[in-house]
Amino acid sequence: MKLSQLTACTLLALGSFACASTASDTATVREVSRIPTAEHTALQSSIGDWAGTVTWVMPDGSEQASSGSETVVAHGPFWTKSEFRMDMGPAGTYMGHGCHGYDPNSGKYVSTWIDSMGSYIAHMEGEMDGVGNLVTHWEAPNMQGVMESNHSVTTRSHGSYKMVFFAEGNRTMEINMKRK
């Protein structure tokens, strides 16, 4: 009986130590994530009002252009929120909303995106390439509802940005915006 009590006490002590160690490690991670990184600060540079053109590639290869606008606001020092609008002529107004941030634990930029074209929420991850472009990847359904691999390449310069979108490796859209 005493051996069972000793074993139980030993296991309880080891379990408490393991829990205390995990709680301490978690507290450290939370402590680090309370301090904005250089990547978080860089995201804040997109805050403001933007206007420009959106050109998308039609199934027959022709291109359609339209005007678009975006408003980006800070959601604290770590996140930005984006509201994008585009006139689609007879199809109406496209509206998209995104939350954008940086995950220091994975070393990746992270985003979510919803829009007025469907019920899917896109979860995106991206990294900077060797020349300073943000390359973002995600899966999303195409117009027929089939999941596709997508990516975008975003190039920013002072007061403007360009995003080129690809689905299954094919260019599908380009956004060119200037700060208002």
CORCORJO-V35341 format. One line per field, one symbol per residue. phi: phi as a letter, one per 20 degrees, with the letter a starting at -180 (. if undefined). psi: psi as a letter, one per 30 degrees, with the letter a starting at -180 (. if undefined). burial: 1 if it has 16 or more other ideal C-beta (glycine too) atoms within 10 Angstrom, else 0. Layout:
phi=???
psi=???
burial=???
This chain:
phi=.ffffffffffffffffffffffffffffffffedfeffffffffefqdcbrccddeegenfdddbebbbcdcfcmedccdccdcbfdmffndeccccdcbcdffemcfcbcbcbeeaeededdcbbfefdneeddcadbfefenefcecbccdddcgnbbccddcclnefdacdcccff
psi=eeeeeeeeeeeeeeeeeeeeeeeeeeeeeeeeffjkleeeeeefffkaklkakkklklegflkklllllkkklkiaffllkkjkkkkgbffakkkkklkkakjfefglkkllkllgflgkkkjlkllkafggkkjkklklkafggkklkllljkkkljgllkkkkkkhfkkflkkjkkk.
burial=000000000000000000000000000000000001101100100100010101011000000000011101000001110101010000000101010111010001111010100000010101000000110101010000000101111101000010111100000111111000
